Amino acid sequence: MWTWYKLLIFFYLTTEIWMEKQFVSRRGMNLQAYSTGNFTDLERTRFKRALYKGHYCRTRGCCEDRNDDCVTHFYEANAMCYCDKFCERENSDCCPDYKFFCQGDNLYQKGCLRDGRHYEEGSVIKENCNDCTCSDQQWRCSQQVCLVRPELIENINTRDYGWTAHNYSQFWGMTLEEGYKFRLGTLPPSPTLLSMNEITVTLPSKIDLPEFFISSYKWPGWTHDPLDQKNCAASWAFSTASVAADRIAIQSNGRYTANLSPQNLISCCVRNRHGCKGGSIDKAWWYLRKRGLVSHACYPLFKDQIFNNNGCDMASRSDGRGKRHATKPCPNNIEKSNRIYQCSPPYRVSSNETEIMKEIIQNGPVQAIMQVHEDFFHYKTGIYRHVNSIKDESEKYRNLRTHAVKLTGRYNAYLRQCESYVTWI
């Protein structure tokens, strides 16, 4: 019995001596700095445990030859340890798991590491909008331009540009090209639209334009909240329907306040056959004047319409007196009113900011077409203007597209765009 206890004591003392020797071995540094006298009993205990349980090289990965960047913090000794072949010498400064992980016959030698997790060769992971493949123990990622760019958001929010940026989760994983393709959807103005004569509003010459004006304050209950167009590139339909609904409510003094259906335009406007793949506003106004729209409650938005070819579920006929009536019930079984709303011919407002402001104050919100830059997809609050201050910005970020919006008022001498098309819901 005594002999057995003596063997256990001898084994324990031998292990202690071996651990203390390992404890004072470090790369090219004063060994005295790592003597056991510099550490508490708790630190020495943690170090001894790390010799068996530490996942340093397993987390950091192994490097060939000497690589001073192949380093990780060795917390138990309050020092740095390495995972390269320079460790293989008498006074080793390698991490506790170097020999087992980098030299041993283990399953983790091949493959790649990411965030402390091991991936086998050939594994593919998603990093924002790019695919990263594990090849020869390295991650090789595609170089697509992502719609969400954290560095751009930080640049905008840490400087005074007059507006704040936000990281919208629904955009994560999308490319910039997909943002242009699915979240905008208005074609550039046609020659017919550009050739229209500009109309100016006649107001008293002494009228003072307010520094702050929003249509919903002047006409409460007669203007409409935004609808989320999701990944349907049909801002041409959403902005047209919304502006028309506001104007009809204002001109009728609140008699007709229904929000009009953009889905009616998307599915039924035969002159804009692209639907959720883009369209022109002049053709949308032609349909609204000639055929008319039902309410959004009658003809709501379809789900996943970008992937489906949704036919027109609403038809109308003329009564011979210039008005049209629906020949089908609402596609939405809950809503019973299938009234057709039409408008008079559209007109073009002057591009002068003062004239636009006069038009909004006198008659209500107006529609506008704007050029969209890549930073527009991060807009949250404030007065948007394009930020072009990132160094070495390449041409791949400057692919501009057009977008239709509703202007509802003015704030601090600048036109303020409607929340419907600036805030990404």
C-alpha positions as a Markdown table, in Angstrom:
| # | Residue | x | y | z |
|---|---|---|---|---|
| 1 | Met | 0.0 | 0.0 | 0.0 |
| 2 | Trp | 2.8 | 2.4 | 1.0 |
| 3 | Thr | 4.6 | 1.6 | -2.3 |
| 4 | Trp | 1.5 | 2.6 | -4.3 |
| 5 | Tyr | 1.3 | 6.0 | -2.4 |
| 6 | Lys | 5.0 | 6.6 | -3.0 |
| 7 | Leu | 4.6 | 6.1 | -6.7 |
| 8 | Leu | 1.7 | 8.5 | -6.8 |
| 9 | Ile | 3.7 | 11.2 | -4.9 |
| 10 | Phe | 6.7 | 10.6 | -7.2 |
| 11 | Phe | 4.5 | 11.0 | -10.3 |
| 12 | Tyr | 2.9 | 14.1 | -9.0 |
| 13 | Leu | 6.3 | 15.8 | -8.1 |
| 14 | Thr | 7.7 | 14.8 | -11.5 |
| 15 | Thr | 4.7 | 16.4 | -13.3 |
| 16 | Glu | 5.0 | 19.6 | -11.2 |
| 17 | Ile | 8.7 | 19.9 | -12.1 |
| 18 | Trp | 8.0 | 19.4 | -15.8 |
| 19 | Met | 5.2 | 22.0 | -15.8 |
| 20 | Glu | 7.4 | 24.6 | -14.1 |
| 21 | Lys | 10.1 | 24.0 | -16.7 |
| 22 | Gln | 7.6 | 24.5 | -19.5 |
| 23 | Phe | 6.3 | 27.6 | -17.7 |
| 24 | Val | 9.7 | 29.5 | -18.0 |
| 25 | Ser | 10.3 | 28.8 | -21.8 |
| 26 | Arg | 9.5 | 31.8 | -24.0 |
| 27 | Arg | 10.7 | 33.2 | -27.4 |
| 28 | Gly | 13.8 | 35.4 | -27.4 |
| 29 | Met | 12.8 | 37.1 | -24.1 |
| 30 | Asn | 14.3 | 37.3 | -20.7 |
| 31 | Leu | 13.5 | 34.0 | -19.0 |
| 32 | Gln | 13.6 | 35.7 | -15.6 |
| 33 | Ala | 10.4 | 37.6 | -16.6 |
| 34 | Tyr | 8.6 | 34.3 | -16.8 |
| 35 | Ser | 9.8 | 32.9 | -13.5 |
| 36 | Thr | 7.1 | 31.4 | -11.2 |
| 37 | Gly | 7.7 | 34.2 | -8.7 |
| 38 | Asn | 6.0 | 36.7 | -11.0 |
| 39 | Phe | 2.6 | 35.0 | -10.9 |
| 40 | Thr | 0.1 | 34.1 | -8.3 |
| 41 | Asp | -0.9 | 30.6 | -7.4 |
| 42 | Leu | -4.1 | 31.1 | -9.4 |
| 43 | Glu | -2.2 | 32.1 | -12.5 |
| 44 | Arg | 0.1 | 29.1 | -12.2 |
| 45 | Thr | -2.9 | 26.9 | -11.9 |
| 46 | Arg | -4.6 | 28.3 | -15.0 |
| 47 | Phe | -1.3 | 27.9 | -16.9 |
| 48 | Lys | -1.0 | 24.2 | -15.9 |
| 49 | Arg | -4.6 | 23.6 | -17.0 |
| 50 | Ala | -3.9 | 25.4 | -20.3 |
| 51 | Leu | -1.1 | 22.9 | -21.1 |
| 52 | Tyr | -3.8 | 20.3 | -21.5 |
| 53 | Lys | -6.9 | 22.3 | -22.4 |
| 54 | Gly | -5.7 | 25.5 | -24.1 |
| 55 | His | -7.1 | 26.0 | -27.6 |
| 56 | Tyr | -4.6 | 28.6 | -28.8 |
| 57 | Cys | -3.2 | 27.3 | -32.1 |
| 58 | Arg | -6.5 | 25.5 | -32.7 |
| 59 | Thr | -8.2 | 28.9 | -32.7 |
| 60 | Arg | -5.4 | 30.9 | -34.3 |
| 61 | Gly | -4.2 | 28.3 | -36.9 |
| 62 | Cys | -0.7 | 27.1 | -37.7 |
| 63 | Cys | 1.9 | 28.9 | -39.8 |
| 64 | Glu | 4.9 | 27.7 | -41.8 |
| 65 | Asp | 8.5 | 28.7 | -40.9 |
| 66 | Arg | 9.0 | 31.8 | -38.8 |
| 67 | Asn | 6.0 | 34.1 | -38.8 |
| 68 | Asp | 5.9 | 36.8 | -36.1 |
| 69 | Asp | 2.3 | 37.5 | -36.9 |
| 70 | Cys | 1.3 | 33.9 | -36.1 |
| 71 | Val | 0.7 | 34.9 | -32.5 |
| 72 | Thr | -2.0 | 34.9 | -29.9 |
| 73 | His | -2.3 | 36.1 | -26.3 |
| 74 | Phe | -1.2 | 33.6 | -23.7 |
| 75 | Tyr | -3.4 | 34.8 | -20.9 |
| 76 | Glu | -2.2 | 32.4 | -18.2 |
| 77 | Ala | 1.3 | 33.8 | -18.5 |
| 78 | Asn | 0.3 | 37.3 | -19.5 |
| 79 | Ala | 2.5 | 37.0 | -22.6 |
| 80 | Met | 2.3 | 36.1 | -26.2 |
| 81 | Cys | 2.7 | 32.6 | -27.7 |
| 82 | Tyr | 3.3 | 31.4 | -31.3 |
| 83 | Cys | 2.1 | 28.8 | -33.6 |
| 84 | Asp | 4.9 | 28.6 | -36.2 |
| 85 | Lys | 7.8 | 26.2 | -36.8 |
| 86 | Phe | 10.2 | 28.6 | -35.0 |
| 87 | Cys | 8.7 | 27.1 | -31.9 |
| 88 | Glu | 10.7 | 23.9 | -32.5 |
| 89 | Arg | 13.8 | 24.7 | -30.5 |
| 90 | Glu | 15.1 | 24.2 | -27.0 |
| 91 | Asn | 13.7 | 27.4 | -25.4 |
| 92 | Ser | 10.3 | 27.2 | -27.0 |
| 93 | Asp | 7.8 | 30.0 | -27.0 |
| 94 | Cys | 5.0 | 28.0 | -28.7 |
| 95 | Cys | 1.5 | 27.8 | -27.4 |
| 96 | Pro | 0.6 | 25.0 | -25.1 |
| 97 | Asp | -1.4 | 23.1 | -27.8 |
| 98 | Tyr | 1.2 | 23.7 | -30.6 |
| 99 | Lys | 2.8 | 20.3 | -30.5 |
| 100 | Phe | -0.6 | 18.4 | -30.4 |
| 101 | Phe | -2.4 | 20.6 | -32.9 |
| 102 | Cys | 0.2 | 21.7 | -35.4 |
| 103 | Gln | 2.4 | 18.6 | -35.3 |
| 104 | Gly | 0.1 | 15.8 | -34.1 |
| 105 | Asp | -2.0 | 13.5 | -36.1 |
| 106 | Asn | -5.4 | 15.2 | -35.5 |
| 107 | Leu | -8.5 | 16.0 | -37.5 |
| 108 | Tyr | -8.1 | 19.8 | -37.3 |
| 109 | Gln | -4.8 | 20.2 | -39.3 |
| 110 | Lys | -6.7 | 20.5 | -42.6 |
| 111 | Gly | -9.4 | 23.0 | -43.2 |
| 112 | Cys | -10.0 | 26.6 | -42.1 |
| 113 | Leu | -10.9 | 28.4 | -38.9 |
| 114 | Arg | -13.5 | 31.2 | -38.6 |
| 115 | Asp | -14.6 | 32.7 | -35.3 |
| 116 | Gly | -13.1 | 29.8 | -33.4 |
| 117 | Arg | -14.9 | 27.2 | -35.4 |
| 118 | His | -13.3 | 24.6 | -37.7 |
| 119 | Tyr | -14.4 | 24.1 | -41.3 |
| 120 | Glu | -13.4 | 21.3 | -43.6 |
| 121 | Glu | -11.6 | 21.9 | -46.9 |
| 122 | Gly | -14.2 | 22.9 | -49.6 |
| 123 | Ser | -16.6 | 24.4 | -47.1 |
| 124 | Val | -18.5 | 27.5 | -48.2 |
| 125 | Ile | -19.7 | 30.2 | -45.8 |
| 126 | Lys | -21.5 | 33.5 | -46.5 |
| 127 | Glu | -19.9 | 36.7 | -45.5 |
| 128 | Asn | -22.4 | 39.5 | -46.2 |
| 129 | Cys | -23.0 | 39.2 | -49.9 |
| 130 | Asn | -19.9 | 37.2 | -50.7 |
| 131 | Asp | -19.2 | 33.5 | -50.7 |
| 132 | Cys | -16.0 | 32.3 | -49.0 |
| 133 | Thr | -14.6 | 28.9 | -49.8 |
| 134 | Cys | -12.0 | 27.1 | -47.6 |
| 135 | Ser | -9.1 | 26.2 | -49.9 |
| 136 | Asp | -5.6 | 25.1 | -48.8 |
| 137 | Gln | -6.4 | 26.2 | -45.2 |
| 138 | Gln | -7.3 | 29.7 | -46.4 |
| 139 | Trp | -10.6 | 31.5 | -47.0 |
| 140 | Arg | -11.0 | 32.7 | -50.6 |
| 141 | Cys | -13.9 | 35.1 | -51.0 |
| 142 | Ser | -15.7 | 36.5 | -54.0 |
| 143 | Gln | -15.4 | 40.3 | -54.4 |
| 144 | Gln | -18.9 | 41.5 | -55.1 |
| 145 | Val | -20.0 | 44.9 | -53.9 |
| 146 | Cys | -22.4 | 44.5 | -51.0 |
| 147 | Leu | -25.5 | 46.6 | -50.5 |
| 148 | Val | -24.7 | 47.0 | -46.8 |
| 149 | Arg | -21.2 | 48.5 | -46.2 |
| 150 | Pro | -20.5 | 49.0 | -42.5 |
| 151 | Glu | -17.5 | 51.2 | -43.2 |
| 152 | Leu | -19.8 | 53.6 | -45.2 |
| 153 | Ile | -22.3 | 53.7 | -42.3 |
| 154 | Glu | -19.6 | 54.5 | -39.8 |
| 155 | Asn | -18.2 | 57.2 | -42.1 |
| 156 | Ile | -21.6 | 58.9 | -42.4 |
| 157 | Asn | -22.5 | 58.6 | -38.7 |
| 158 | Thr | -19.2 | 59.9 | -37.4 |
| 159 | Arg | -19.2 | 63.0 | -39.5 |
| 160 | Asp | -21.6 | 65.9 | -40.0 |
| 161 | Tyr | -23.4 | 65.3 | -43.3 |
| 162 | Gly | -26.9 | 66.3 | -42.1 |
| 163 | Trp | -28.3 | 62.8 | -42.0 |
| 164 | Thr | -27.8 | 59.5 | -40.3 |
| 165 | Ala | -27.3 | 56.0 | -41.7 |
| 166 | His | -28.6 | 52.7 | -40.6 |
| 167 | Asn | -27.7 | 49.0 | -41.1 |
| 168 | Tyr | -31.0 | 47.5 | -42.4 |
| 169 | Ser | -31.1 | 43.8 | -41.6 |
| 170 | Gln | -33.2 | 43.0 | -44.7 |
| 171 | Phe | -30.4 | 44.3 | -46.9 |
| 172 | Trp | -27.7 | 42.1 | -45.4 |
| 173 | Gly | -26.5 | 39.6 | -47.9 |
| 174 | Met | -27.7 | 41.5 | -50.9 |
| 175 | Thr | -25.3 | 42.9 | -53.5 |
| 176 | Leu | -25.4 | 46.5 | -54.6 |
| 177 | Glu | -26.6 | 45.4 | -58.0 |
| 178 | Glu | -29.5 | 43.5 | -56.3 |
| 179 | Gly | -30.4 | 46.7 | -54.4 |
| 180 | Tyr | -30.6 | 48.6 | -57.6 |
| 181 | Lys | -32.5 | 45.8 | -59.3 |
| 182 | Phe | -35.1 | 45.0 | -56.6 |
| 183 | Arg | -35.6 | 48.2 | -54.4 |
| 184 | Leu | -35.9 | 51.0 | -57.0 |
| 185 | Gly | -37.7 | 50.3 | -60.3 |
| 186 | Thr | -38.3 | 53.6 | -62.1 |
| 187 | Leu | -37.0 | 54.1 | -65.7 |
| 188 | Pro | -35.3 | 57.4 | -66.6 |
| 189 | Pro | -37.7 | 60.1 | -67.8 |
| 190 | Ser | -39.0 | 59.6 | -71.3 |
| 191 | Pro | -38.6 | 62.3 | -74.0 |
| 192 | Thr | -42.4 | 62.8 | -73.8 |
| 193 | Leu | -42.2 | 63.5 | -70.1 |
| 194 | Leu | -39.2 | 65.9 | -70.5 |
| 195 | Ser | -40.9 | 67.8 | -73.2 |
| 196 | Met | -44.0 | 68.6 | -71.1 |
| 197 | Asn | -44.4 | 72.3 | -70.4 |
| 198 | Glu | -43.7 | 73.4 | -66.9 |
| 199 | Ile | -46.6 | 74.9 | -64.9 |
| 200 | Thr | -46.1 | 77.4 | -62.1 |
| 201 | Val | -48.5 | 78.1 | -59.2 |
| 202 | Thr | -49.9 | 81.5 | -58.9 |
| 203 | Leu | -49.8 | 82.7 | -55.2 |
| 204 | Pro | -50.0 | 86.1 | -53.7 |
| 205 | Ser | -46.6 | 87.9 | -54.3 |
| 206 | Lys | -46.2 | 88.7 | -50.6 |
| 207 | Ile | -46.7 | 85.1 | -49.3 |
| 208 | Asp | -43.8 | 83.9 | -47.1 |
| 209 | Leu | -42.9 | 80.3 | -47.7 |
| 210 | Pro | -42.5 | 78.5 | -44.3 |
| 211 | Glu | -39.2 | 77.0 | -43.3 |
| 212 | Phe | -41.1 | 73.9 | -42.1 |
| 213 | Phe | -44.1 | 72.4 | -44.0 |
| 214 | Ile | -45.4 | 68.9 | -44.2 |
| 215 | Ser | -48.6 | 68.0 | -46.1 |
| 216 | Ser | -50.0 | 65.8 | -43.4 |
| 217 | Tyr | -50.0 | 68.7 | -41.0 |
| 218 | Lys | -52.2 | 70.9 | -43.3 |
| 219 | Trp | -54.4 | 68.0 | -44.5 |
| 220 | Pro | -54.6 | 65.5 | -41.5 |
| 221 | Gly | -56.2 | 62.2 | -42.5 |
| 222 | Trp | -56.1 | 63.1 | -46.2 |
| 223 | Thr | -52.5 | 62.0 | -46.9 |
| 224 | His | -51.3 | 58.4 | -46.7 |
| 225 | Asp | -48.6 | 56.5 | -44.9 |
| 226 | Pro | -46.0 | 54.6 | -46.9 |
| 227 | Leu | -46.4 | 51.1 | -48.2 |
| 228 | Asp | -43.4 | 48.8 | -48.2 |
| 229 | Gln | -42.5 | 47.9 | -51.8 |
| 230 | Lys | -40.2 | 45.1 | -50.4 |
| 231 | Asn | -38.2 | 43.6 | -53.3 |
| 232 | Cys | -40.6 | 44.7 | -56.0 |
| 233 | Ala | -38.8 | 47.2 | -58.2 |
| 234 | Ala | -41.9 | 49.3 | -58.8 |
| 235 | Ser | -41.4 | 52.7 | -57.2 |
| 236 | Trp | -43.0 | 54.0 | -60.4 |
| 237 | Ala | -46.3 | 52.4 | -59.2 |
| 238 | Phe | -46.0 | 53.1 | -55.5 |
| 239 | Ser | -45.2 | 56.8 | -55.8 |
| 240 | Thr | -47.9 | 57.3 | -58.5 |
| 241 | Ala | -50.6 | 55.6 | -56.5 |
| 242 | Ser | -49.7 | 57.4 | -53.3 |
| 243 | Val | -49.5 | 60.9 | -54.9 |
| 244 | Ala | -52.8 | 60.4 | -56.7 |
| 245 | Ala | -54.5 | 59.2 | -53.5 |
| 246 | Asp | -53.4 | 62.3 | -51.6 |
| 247 | Arg | -54.5 | 64.6 | -54.4 |
| 248 | Ile | -57.9 | 63.0 | -54.8 |
| 249 | Ala | -58.5 | 63.3 | -51.0 |
| 250 | Ile | -57.4 | 67.0 | -51.0 |
| 251 | Gln | -59.3 | 68.0 | -54.1 |
| 252 | Ser | -62.5 | 66.3 | -52.9 |
| 253 | Asn | -62.2 | 68.0 | -49.5 |
| 254 | Gly | -61.9 | 64.6 | -47.8 |
| 255 | Arg | -64.8 | 62.9 | -49.5 |
| 256 | Tyr | -62.6 | 60.2 | -51.0 |
| 257 | Thr | -59.7 | 59.3 | -48.8 |
| 258 | Ala | -58.9 | 55.8 | -49.9 |
| 259 | Asn | -55.3 | 54.8 | -50.4 |
| 260 | Leu | -54.9 | 53.7 | -54.0 |
| 261 | Ser | -53.6 | 50.3 | -55.0 |
| 262 | Pro | -50.0 | 50.1 | -56.5 |
| 263 | Gln | -50.7 | 46.4 | -57.1 |
| 264 | Asn | -53.5 | 47.4 | -59.5 |
| 265 | Leu | -50.9 | 49.3 | -61.5 |
| 266 | Ile | -48.2 | 46.6 | -61.3 |
| 267 | Ser | -50.6 | 43.8 | -62.5 |
| 268 | Cys | -52.8 | 45.7 | -64.9 |
| 269 | Cys | -50.9 | 48.5 | -66.5 |
| 270 | Val | -50.2 | 46.9 | -69.9 |
| 271 | Arg | -48.0 | 49.8 | -71.0 |
| 272 | Asn | -45.6 | 48.9 | -68.1 |
| 273 | Arg | -45.3 | 45.2 | -68.7 |
| 274 | His | -42.2 | 44.9 | -66.6 |
| 275 | Gly | -44.3 | 45.2 | -63.3 |
| 276 | Cys | -41.8 | 44.5 | -60.5 |
| 277 | Lys | -38.9 | 44.8 | -62.9 |
| 278 | Gly | -39.3 | 48.6 | -63.5 |
| 279 | Gly | -41.7 | 51.0 | -65.3 |
| 280 | Ser | -42.2 | 54.6 | -66.3 |
| 281 | Ile | -44.3 | 57.2 | -64.4 |
| 282 | Asp | -45.8 | 58.7 | -67.5 |
| 283 | Lys | -47.4 | 55.4 | -68.5 |
| 284 | Ala | -48.6 | 54.9 | -64.9 |
| 285 | Trp | -50.4 | 58.3 | -65.0 |
| 286 | Trp | -51.9 | 57.4 | -68.4 |
| 287 | Tyr | -53.4 | 54.2 | -66.9 |
| 288 | Leu | -54.7 | 56.1 | -63.8 |
| 289 | Arg | -56.4 | 58.7 | -66.1 |
| 290 | Lys | -57.8 | 56.2 | -68.7 |
| 291 | Arg | -58.5 | 53.1 | -66.7 |
| 292 | Gly | -58.4 | 54.1 | -63.1 |
| 293 | Leu | -57.4 | 52.3 | -59.9 |
| 294 | Val | -59.2 | 50.6 | -57.0 |
| 295 | Ser | -58.2 | 51.1 | -53.4 |
| 296 | His | -55.3 | 49.3 | -51.7 |
| 297 | Ala | -57.8 | 47.7 | -49.4 |
| 298 | Cys | -59.6 | 46.2 | -52.5 |
| 299 | Tyr | -56.5 | 45.1 | -54.3 |
| 300 | Pro | -53.7 | 44.6 | -51.8 |
| 301 | Leu | -50.1 | 43.7 | -52.5 |
| 302 | Phe | -49.3 | 40.1 | -53.4 |
| 303 | Lys | -46.6 | 38.2 | -51.5 |
| 304 | Asp | -43.5 | 37.0 | -53.4 |
| 305 | Gln | -44.8 | 38.7 | -56.5 |
| 306 | Ile | -41.2 | 39.2 | -57.9 |
| 307 | Phe | -41.1 | 35.5 | -58.5 |
| 308 | Asn | -44.7 | 35.1 | -59.7 |
| 309 | Asn | -46.4 | 36.3 | -62.8 |
| 310 | Asn | -49.5 | 37.7 | -61.2 |
| 311 | Gly | -52.2 | 38.5 | -63.8 |
| 312 | Cys | -54.6 | 41.4 | -63.6 |
| 313 | Asp | -57.5 | 40.6 | -61.2 |
| 314 | Met | -59.4 | 43.8 | -61.8 |
| 315 | Ala | -61.2 | 45.0 | -65.0 |
| 316 | Ser | -63.3 | 48.1 | -65.6 |
| 317 | Arg | -65.6 | 49.4 | -68.3 |
| 318 | Ser | -66.7 | 52.9 | -69.4 |
| 319 | Asp | -70.3 | 54.0 | -68.7 |
| 320 | Gly | -70.2 | 56.3 | -71.8 |
| 321 | Arg | -70.0 | 59.5 | -69.7 |
| 322 | Gly | -66.3 | 59.5 | -69.0 |
| 323 | Lys | -66.4 | 57.3 | -65.8 |
| 324 | Arg | -65.4 | 53.7 | -65.4 |
| 325 | His | -66.8 | 51.0 | -63.2 |
| 326 | Ala | -65.3 | 47.7 | -62.1 |
| 327 | Thr | -66.6 | 44.5 | -63.7 |
| 328 | Lys | -65.1 | 42.2 | -61.1 |
| 329 | Pro | -65.3 | 42.1 | -57.3 |
| 330 | Cys | -62.2 | 42.9 | -55.2 |
| 331 | Pro | -59.4 | 40.3 | -55.2 |
| 332 | Asn | -59.5 | 40.8 | -51.5 |
| 333 | Asn | -62.7 | 39.1 | -50.2 |
| 334 | Ile | -62.8 | 41.3 | -47.1 |
| 335 | Glu | -63.2 | 44.6 | -48.9 |
| 336 | Lys | -66.5 | 45.0 | -50.8 |
| 337 | Ser | -66.1 | 48.5 | -52.4 |
| 338 | Asn | -64.5 | 48.2 | -55.8 |
| 339 | Arg | -64.9 | 51.8 | -56.7 |
| 340 | Ile | -62.7 | 53.0 | -59.6 |
| 341 | Tyr | -60.7 | 56.2 | -59.0 |
| 342 | Gln | -59.5 | 58.3 | -62.0 |
| 343 | Cys | -57.7 | 61.5 | -62.3 |
| 344 | Ser | -57.3 | 64.4 | -64.7 |
| 345 | Pro | -54.3 | 64.7 | -67.0 |
| 346 | Pro | -51.0 | 65.0 | -65.2 |
| 347 | Tyr | -48.9 | 68.1 | -65.5 |
| 348 | Arg | -45.2 | 68.9 | -65.0 |
| 349 | Val | -44.2 | 71.2 | -62.1 |
| 350 | Ser | -41.2 | 73.5 | -62.5 |
| 351 | Ser | -37.9 | 72.1 | -61.3 |
| 352 | Asn | -37.3 | 75.3 | -59.3 |
| 353 | Glu | -37.4 | 74.5 | -55.6 |
| 354 | Thr | -39.6 | 77.5 | -54.7 |
| 355 | Glu | -42.1 | 76.5 | -57.4 |
| 356 | Ile | -42.2 | 73.0 | -56.1 |
| 357 | Met | -42.8 | 74.3 | -52.6 |
| 358 | Lys | -45.7 | 76.5 | -53.8 |
| 359 | Glu | -47.3 | 73.5 | -55.6 |
| 360 | Ile | -47.2 | 71.4 | -52.5 |
| 361 | Ile | -48.6 | 74.1 | -50.3 |
| 362 | Gln | -51.4 | 74.9 | -52.7 |
| 363 | Asn | -52.3 | 71.4 | -54.1 |
| 364 | Gly | -50.6 | 68.7 | -52.1 |
| 365 | Pro | -47.7 | 66.2 | -52.5 |
| 366 | Val | -45.9 | 65.9 | -55.8 |
| 367 | Gln | -44.0 | 63.1 | -57.5 |
| 368 | Ala | -40.3 | 63.4 | -58.4 |
| 369 | Ile | -37.6 | 61.2 | -60.0 |
| 370 | Met | -34.2 | 61.2 | -58.4 |
| 371 | Gln | -30.8 | 59.6 | -59.1 |
| 372 | Val | -29.8 | 57.0 | -56.4 |
| 373 | His | -26.3 | 56.5 | -55.1 |
| 374 | Glu | -25.1 | 53.5 | -53.1 |
| 375 | Asp | -25.4 | 55.4 | -49.8 |
| 376 | Phe | -29.1 | 56.0 | -50.3 |
| 377 | Phe | -29.9 | 52.5 | -49.1 |
| 378 | His | -28.6 | 53.4 | -45.6 |
| 379 | Tyr | -30.7 | 56.5 | -45.1 |
| 380 | Lys | -32.5 | 56.7 | -41.8 |
| 381 | Thr | -33.2 | 60.3 | -40.7 |
| 382 | Gly | -32.2 | 63.8 | -41.6 |
| 383 | Ile | -31.9 | 65.6 | -45.0 |
| 384 | Tyr | -30.3 | 63.2 | -47.5 |
| 385 | Arg | -27.5 | 64.2 | -49.8 |
| 386 | His | -25.0 | 61.9 | -51.4 |
| 387 | Val | -21.8 | 61.4 | -49.5 |
| 388 | Asn | -18.8 | 60.9 | -51.7 |
| 389 | Ser | -15.9 | 61.0 | -49.2 |
| 390 | Ile | -14.6 | 57.5 | -49.0 |
| 391 | Lys | -11.0 | 57.3 | -50.3 |
| 392 | Asp | -10.2 | 55.2 | -53.3 |
| 393 | Glu | -13.9 | 54.8 | -54.2 |
| 394 | Ser | -13.9 | 52.9 | -57.5 |
| 395 | Glu | -16.2 | 53.1 | -60.4 |
| 396 | Lys | -18.1 | 50.0 | -59.3 |
| 397 | Tyr | -19.8 | 52.1 | -56.6 |
| 398 | Arg | -20.9 | 54.8 | -59.0 |
| 399 | Asn | -23.5 | 53.0 | -61.0 |
| 400 | Leu | -26.5 | 55.4 | -60.6 |
| 401 | Arg | -30.1 | 54.4 | -61.1 |
| 402 | Thr | -33.4 | 56.3 | -61.0 |
| 403 | His | -36.1 | 56.1 | -58.3 |
| 404 | Ala | -39.5 | 57.7 | -58.0 |
| 405 | Val | -40.5 | 59.4 | -54.7 |
| 406 | Lys | -43.3 | 61.4 | -53.2 |
| 407 | Leu | -42.4 | 64.9 | -51.9 |
| 408 | Thr | -44.5 | 65.9 | -49.0 |
| 409 | Gly | -43.0 | 69.1 | -47.7 |
| 410 | Arg | -40.0 | 71.2 | -46.8 |
| 411 | Tyr | -37.8 | 71.3 | -43.8 |
| 412 | Asn | -35.0 | 73.9 | -43.1 |
| 413 | Ala | -35.1 | 75.2 | -46.6 |
| 414 | Tyr | -34.6 | 71.8 | -48.2 |
| 415 | Leu | -37.1 | 69.5 | -49.9 |
| 416 | Arg | -38.0 | 66.6 | -47.6 |
| 417 | Gln | -38.8 | 63.3 | -49.3 |
| 418 | Cys | -41.7 | 61.2 | -48.2 |
| 419 | Glu | -41.0 | 58.5 | -45.6 |
| 420 | Ser | -42.5 | 56.0 | -48.1 |
| 421 | Tyr | -39.5 | 55.9 | -50.3 |
| 422 | Val | -36.6 | 57.1 | -48.1 |
| 423 | Thr | -37.1 | 55.0 | -45.0 |
| 424 | Trp | -36.6 | 51.3 | -45.8 |
| 425 | Ile | -39.3 | 49.5 | -43.8 |
